[in-house]
Amino acid sequence: MAMQLRIVHTSQYEYDGRAVASHNQARMTPVTTPEQIVVHHRIDVSPKPWTASYTDYFGTQVTSFEVVDPHDTMTVTATSTVQVNRAGTPEPTTGWAAYDTAEIADRWTEYLVVSEAVAPPADLAARLEEIRAASALPGDAARAVVRLVHEEIEFLPGATDVESPAAAAWEQRAGVCQDMVHLAIGGLRMLGIPARYVSGYVHPVEEPVVGDKVAGDSRAWLEWWDDGWQGFDPSTDTAPNDRYVVIGHGRDYGDVPPLRGIYSGATTSELDVTVEITRLE
C-alpha cells in the first residue's frame, strides 16, 4: 500500500552564551529511489545562514551551512513530502561462494570492514559461526543474525550514546535502534555479507490515518547485499514497509548523522529534536 508522508524534523540548539559562528552539515533530505520519490523538500535555518548543497560519497544529500552572526539559539527545520511504495522482500538467492568473488567482495569492500563501531564481541562471534554453519544461503544467515539481535537486545533509550560501540550494547543487552543495527551489521560482515547502515524516519502507527499528525521517529535500520540491497529493521524484526522513509546510507552512524557541526563563542549547548509525520494520502 503506497503512502505519501510529510515529515517535519526540527532540531534546536540552545547555547549557554552567544555563539559567534557555527558551521554545520545537515543530512535531513530524503533520497529518491525506485521505491520512494521526494515530492517536496526544504531546509530552513534560523538565524539566516550561508548554504551550499552536495551529494556525499555514499549518495546522501548534504546541506552545508554557516551562521556567522552572534546567536543564542539555532533552529534547523527540514520539511519533506515523500511518496513511498516499497516492494516486498524477496527470498534469498545468492550462494555462499559468490561472496568471495570480485563482483561482491571488491565491489562492496567498504561494507565488509568490521570497524570498532560495529565489531561483535567474542561470545557473539561464536554464535555467528553457528548461524553460518546452519544456513544454506547467506540470506538465511542474515535473517537469523537480525533475529538474534532483536531477541537479545532490549530497546532502552539512554542505555548508550552515539559514540558507544556495538559491543557495549551486547554486553549489557540493552540499547537503541542504532546499537541493534551496528551489532547486526558487524555480525553480517564477519560472515562476509556486505551490510550498510540506513538512516531515516518511520511513521509509528501500523495503519496511519490520513491527516493525523503524530510524533514520528528518527530510525536506523540496515541493508545487506543479496542480488540487491535487502532492508531489515532489527528493532522490530521486520522488513521496512511504506511507513519508512530513507535519508541516506553509510558504513555506520558516523557517515549519516542528521546534523553535525562546530561552533565558537559559547562553551556548551543543548539539543532538542522533534519529528512530526503526517500521512497525506
C-alpha positions in Angstrom: 0.0 0.0 0.0 1.6 3.2 -1.2 1.7 6.2 1.1 2.5 9.9 0.8 4.1 11.2 4.0 5.0 14.7 5.2 7.9 14.8 7.7 8.8 17.9 9.7 12.2 17.4 11.5 13.2 20.2 13.8 16.5 20.5 15.7 17.1 23.4 18.0 20.4 24.2 19.7 20.4 26.5 22.8 23.8 27.8 23.8 25.0 28.8 27.3 26.1 32.1 25.9 26.3 33.7 22.5 27.8 31.6 19.7 29.9 33.8 17.5 29.8 31.4 14.5 28.6 28.0 13.6 29.4 25.7 10.7 27.2 22.6 10.2 26.2 19.7 7.8 22.6 18.5 7.7 21.7 15.1 6.3 18.0 15.5 6.5 17.0 15.3 2.8 15.2 12.1 1.8 16.8 10.3 -1.2 14.8 9.5 -4.4 14.9 5.8 -5.3 12.7 3.4 -7.3 10.7 2.9 -4.0 10.4 6.4 -2.8 10.0 9.7 -4.6 10.7 13.1 -3.0 7.8 15.3 -4.0 9.0 18.4 -2.0 11.8 19.2 0.4 13.2 22.3 2.0 15.5 23.1 4.9 15.0 26.3 6.9 17.7 27.6 9.3 17.4 30.5 11.8 19.4 32.7 12.0 19.7 33.0 8.3 22.9 31.2 7.1 25.1 30.9 4.1 24.3 27.5 2.5 25.6 25.0 -0.1 24.4 21.5 -1.1 26.2 18.5 -2.4 25.9 14.7 -2.6 28.4 12.9 -0.4 30.4 9.8 -1.2 27.7 7.4 -0.1 24.9 9.2 -2.1 23.3 11.2 0.7 22.2 14.8 0.1 24.1 17.2 2.4 23.2 20.8 3.1 26.2 22.6 4.5 25.5 25.9 6.2 27.3 28.6 8.2 25.8 31.1 10.6 28.3 34.0 11.1 26.1 36.3 13.2 26.2 36.0 17.0 23.2 33.9 18.2 21.9 32.3 21.4 19.9 29.6 19.6 19.9 28.0 16.2 16.9 26.1 14.7 17.1 23.8 11.7 13.8 22.6 10.2 13.6 20.1 7.4 10.2 19.6 5.8 9.7 16.8 3.3 6.9 15.2 1.3 7.7 11.7 0.1 5.7 9.1 -1.9 6.7 5.6 -0.7 5.8 2.3 -2.5 8.1 -0.5 -1.3 8.2 -3.9 -2.9 8.1 -7.0 -0.7 11.3 -8.6 0.5 12.4 -11.3 -2.0 13.6 -14.8 -0.9 17.4 -15.3 -0.7 19.0 -16.4 -3.9 22.8 -15.8 -3.7 25.1 -18.7 -2.6 28.0 -18.5 -0.2 30.6 -18.9 -3.0 29.5 -15.7 -4.7 30.5 -13.6 -1.7 34.2 -14.4 -2.3 34.1 -13.1 -5.9 35.3 -9.6 -7.0 31.7 -8.8 -8.1 30.7 -8.7 -4.5 33.8 -8.7 -2.2 35.6 -6.0 -4.2 32.6 -4.0 -5.3 31.2 -3.7 -1.7 34.5 -3.8 0.2 33.7 -0.7 2.3 30.6 -2.5 3.6 32.7 -5.5 4.7 35.0 -3.7 7.1 34.5 -4.8 10.7 35.3 -1.5 12.4 35.4 -0.8 16.2 31.9 0.8 15.9 30.3 -2.5 14.7 32.6 -5.3 15.8 30.8 -8.0 17.7 32.3 -9.4 21.0 33.8 -12.9 21.1 30.7 -14.7 22.5 28.5 -13.2 19.8 31.1 -14.1 17.1 30.9 -17.7 18.2 27.1 -17.7 17.8 27.6 -16.2 14.4 29.7 -19.2 13.3 26.9 -21.5 14.4 24.4 -19.5 12.3 26.6 -19.8 9.3 27.0 -23.5 9.6 23.2 -23.9 9.9 22.3 -21.6 6.9 22.1 -22.9 3.4 22.3 -19.4 1.9 23.8 -16.1 3.2 20.4 -14.5 3.0 19.1 -17.1 5.5 22.1 -16.4 7.8 21.4 -12.6 7.5 17.8 -13.1 8.6 19.0 -15.3 11.6 21.6 -12.7 12.7 19.0 -9.9 12.7 16.5 -12.1 14.6 19.2 -12.9 17.2 20.0 -9.2 17.8 16.3 -8.4 18.1 15.7 -11.2 20.6 18.8 -10.4 22.8 18.8 -6.6 22.9 16.2 -4.7 24.9 15.2 -1.4 23.5 16.2 1.0 26.3 16.6 4.8 25.5 19.6 6.2 27.3 21.4 2.9 27.7 24.0 4.1 25.2 25.0 7.2 23.3 26.0 7.8 19.7 29.7 7.1 20.5 29.1 3.7 22.1 30.4 0.7 20.2 28.1 -2.1 19.4 29.9 -4.4 21.9 28.7 -2.2 24.8 25.0 -2.8 23.9 25.6 -6.6 23.6 27.4 -6.8 27.0 24.5 -5.0 28.8 21.9 -6.5 26.5 20.3 -3.1 26.1 20.5 -0.2 23.6 18.6 1.7 21.0 17.9 1.0 17.3 21.4 2.4 16.3 23.1 -0.2 18.6 21.0 -3.1 17.2 21.8 -2.0 13.6 25.5 -1.8 14.4 25.5 -5.2 16.0 23.7 -6.8 13.1 26.0 -5.1 10.6 29.1 -6.3 12.4 27.7 -9.8 12.5 26.9 -9.9 8.8 30.3 -8.5 7.8 32.0 -11.1 10.0 30.2 -13.7 7.9 31.4 -12.0 4.7 28.0 -10.5 3.8 28.1 -6.8 2.8 25.9 -4.7 5.1 25.2 -1.0 5.3 23.6 1.4 7.8 20.4 3.2 6.8 19.2 6.5 8.4 15.6 7.7 8.0 12.2 8.0 9.6 9.3 5.8 10.3 5.6 6.5 10.9 4.9 4.8 14.3 1.3 3.8 13.6 0.8 0.5 11.9 -2.2 1.8 9.9 -1.7 5.6 9.7 -4.9 7.7 9.3 -4.8 10.2 6.6 -4.4 13.7 8.0 -3.4 12.7 11.5 -0.2 14.4 12.6 1.8 12.2 15.0 5.2 12.3 16.8 7.4 10.3 14.4 10.7 8.5 14.9 14.1 9.0 13.5 15.1 5.4 12.8 18.1 3.4 11.8 17.9 0.0 10.0 20.2 -1.9 7.8 20.5 -3.4 4.3 22.5 -6.5 3.3 23.5 -7.5 -0.2 21.7 -10.4 -1.9 21.5 -9.7 -5.6 20.4 -6.2 -4.5 20.1 -4.4 -1.2 17.7 -6.1 1.2 16.4 -4.0 4.1 15.5 -5.1 7.6 14.8 -3.4 10.9 16.4 -5.2 13.9 14.4 -3.1 16.4 11.1 -4.5 15.1 12.3 -7.7 13.4 10.5 -6.7 10.2 11.4 -5.5 6.7 10.7 -1.8 6.1 7.4 -1.1 4.5 5.7 2.1 3.2 5.9 3.8 6.6 9.7 4.0 6.3 11.5 7.0 4.6 15.2 6.7 3.7 17.5 9.7 4.3 20.8 8.0 3.4 23.3 5.2 3.7 26.8 4.7 5.2 29.1 2.2 6.8 27.7 3.2 10.3 26.0 6.0 12.1 29.1 8.2 11.7 28.5 8.5 8.0 24.9 9.7 8.2 24.2 11.8 11.3 21.2 14.1 10.8 23.2 17.1 12.0 26.8 17.7 12.7 28.7 20.9 13.3 31.1 23.0 15.3 30.6 26.5 16.9 32.7 29.1 18.6 32.0 31.5 21.4 29.7 29.6 23.8 31.0 26.8 25.9 28.2 24.3 25.8 24.9 23.7 24.0 21.7 21.7 24.4 19.9 20.0 21.5 16.1 19.5 21.3 14.8 17.4 18.5 11.2 16.7 17.3 9.9 14.8 14.4 6.3 15.1 13.2 4.9 12.8 10.5 1.5 13.1 8.7 0.1 10.7 6.2 -1.3 12.8 3.3 -2.8 10.0 1.2 
